[in-house]
Amino acid sequence: MPTKETLRNFLHELLVEYGETSDFSDDTSLVISGMLDSLAVLRIVVFLEQEFGLDLSDQGFDQNDFDSVTSIMRMIEGVDPVR
């Protein structure tokens, strides 16, 4: 099962690439706030699929699902792993 720490580490690296070096909480808005863009969301999807073996192909893509650590964890808890 995905760990929050692994996700946070990935998001931290992504934010640094986007020039964001300040700390963020689990509830910090990442996408809606403009810290990350739609290309970053695609990178998050690929990361989740590769790192945790999730299949997000049937998942509707709502930017709110990818806006914070909390929302990402909530969203992926309901996704079945690829078999």
N, C-alpha and C positions, 0 to 999 in steps of 0.2 A: 504494500500500500504506500502511496506517496507520503513522503514526510514533509512537514511544513518547513523544516530547516533546509532541505535540499531545494525546495521551491524558492525560499527567501534568498539563498545564495545565488541562484540563477537570476532572479529578478534584480538583485544588487549589481551583478556583473552587467546586466542589460542596461540598468539605469546609469551606470558609470559610462558605458559606451555612448549614452545619450546626453552626457554631460551633467548628470544629476548625481551629486556626491553626498547630499545630506541623508541622514538616517530616515527611515520610513517605518511606520508601524504596520501591523497586520491590516489595519483599516484605512491606511492612506490611499487616496484615490490616485491611481497611476495613469489611467487612460483618459478618463473624463477631464482630469486636471490638466492634461496636455503633457505630462512628464514622459509618456510613451505614446507612440502613434500606432496606426493600423498595421504597419509592417512589424512592429514589435509584438503585436498580438499574434500575428502569424508565427513568429519565432517562438512565442510561448506555447502555442498549439503544437508545433513540431517537437519542442522540448518535452511536453507532457506525453505525447505519443511515444517518443523514443525512450525517454528516461523511465517512464512508469508503465509502458505497454498499454496505454489507453487507446481506445478507438473513438475519436471525436467526430467521425464522419457523419454520424446521424444526429449530432448535437446541433441545435440551432445556435447561431453565433450572435450573441447579444453582448455589446461592449461592457455592460454591467457585470457579466460573468467573469470578465478578465480585469476588472478595475482595481482589485485589491487582493492581498494574500487570502484574506477571509473569504471573499467571493469565489476565488479560484478553487480553494480547498472545498468549499460547499458544493460547487459545480462538479468537481471531479469525483467526489464521494459517491455520486449517483451514476457514474459512467462505468460500464463493464470493461474489464481488461480484454485485450485482443486474445483470441484463443488460437 
